Amino acid sequence: MGKRTSRNLTMKKLYFTKNDEFAYTLDYHIEVAKSMGISEFKLYKAIPDNSLDGIIWCSLYNIPVLKDDCNKHDCLDFSGNKICKHRSKCLTKGAKITIKI
């Protein structure tokens, strides 16, 4: 299961490498590739994992959480009125793409 790092829907698109557990921006992957002298690599688009009914992603702790446990009464770090700002969908790997630098 992949993970998301932010709930902000206006953020840049996120991508996984073959073995990543977390998704990162394309800029991040390009910088890593450049530092390793790699000019071409494969990534997977991060897409919402709709198979995880009742599970959300907490971007504050970077962990999956039962949806019912994300509330003011059960979380000391809950931030928001009805929906916590740290709450988002879990992500998984989508289409594979090739990046050339």
Beta strands, then each sheet from edge to edge (+ up, - down):
strand 1: 14-16
strand 2: 24-25
strand 3: 40-48
strand 4: 55-58
strand 5: 63-66
strand 6: 87-88
strand 7: 91-100
sheet 1: 2+ 1- 3+ 7-
sheet 2: 5+ 4- 6+
end
